[in-house]
Amino acid sequence: MLVKILADSATDLSMNHYNEFDIEMVPLTVHLDEKEYKDNVEIQPKTVYDAMRQGKSPKTSQVSPETFHNLFTTYAEKNEPLVYLAFSSELSGTYQTAKMMLQEVKETYPDAPIDVVDTKCASIGYGLVVLYAAKAAKNGASAEDIIQSAQYHATHMEHIFTVDDLEYLYRGGRVSKTAAFVGSLLKIKPILHVENGKLVPLEKIRGSKKLFNRMLDIMEARGTDFTNQLIGISHGDDLERAEQLSSLIQERFGTVKEDIVIEMVGSVIGAHSGPGTIALFFLNSSPK
C-alpha cells in the first residue's frame, strides 16, 4: 500500500502539483472583511494582495483541530499509512494541533500508521520538501524512508527572500516601526532567511537593481549542484520579477527552466509578507 502524503496550504503549491502527485491538502484559514475563507479553496492569493493594496489587513489562522481529527480517524479506520509534513511550527500552531489530534486518535487506534513531521519550512521551500516526499511515495518508498528523506530536505532547504514594503512585516511584528519607515524612505530592501523555522533578517540592500545579484551571491555561497535539484521561486503577485530571477539563475548556474518551480506566495504567508515579495529556495547540499 502506497504511503499518502498530507500537506497544508502553506506549501504554496498549485492544485496541479497536489493532483499530479496525489497529495492530500488541508487548508489554513484567511480572515478578510469579517469573513473566513479556506486558503487555496475558497480564496486565492490575488484577492488577498488586492485587498492589501487597498489598505486592508487580512489575518490568518491554523488548520482546525476537527479537520485533523476527522482526517486522521479516516486513515486510522482503514489502517492506511499517512505522513503529514507540516508548515514550520515557528510560524504556525498547525503542527502542534496535528500532534495533539494524532495523540487523541491513537487512543482509539494505537497502531494507526500515521506520522506528523515538522518541516520548519515555509512557502515553496516547504512545497519542495513535500514534492520530494511525494515523488518517493509514488515510487513505493516506506513511511520511514519518506520521513528520513523529508527531514534531510527540510534541514537543507534554504529560504532567501525580500519584501517590497517593510510596512507589511512591521504589521506582522517582524520589524520595528522605525525600521519600516526608514527603510521605505531610503529604498532599502531587506534580505531575510529562515533559521530553524523562524524568519530572520540577513542583510539590507539599497536599490532593487543590486538585490537579485546579492540573492544569487548568497545562493552561490550556500548552495551546490544547482543542475541536479529543484529550485523554487515564489512571488507576491509579481510574476514578471519572479521570471526575471529565474532567467538570472539559468544564466548563472546552468539550471534548466523545467527544474525551477515558480508559484505565487499563497494567501496565508502573503497576508504577512505583502505584495511584491520575492523568495528563493534551494538545497544547501547535494540532494541524496
Buried (B, 14 or more C-beta within 10 A) or exposed (E): EEBBBBBBBBBBBBEEBBEBBEBBBBBBBBBBEEEEBBBBEBBBBEBBBEBBEEEEEBEBBBBBEEBBBEBBBEBBEEEBBBBBBBBBBBBBEBBBBBBBBBEEBBEEBEEBBBBBBBBBBBBBBBBBBBBBBBBBBBEEBEBEBBBBBBBBBBBBBBBBBBBBBBBBBBBBEBBEEEBBBEBBEEEBBBBBBBEEBEBEEBBBBEEBEEBBEBBBEBBEEBBEEBEEBBBBBBBBBBEEBBBBBBEBBBEBBEBEEEBBBBBBBBBBBBBBBBBBBBBBBBBEBEBE
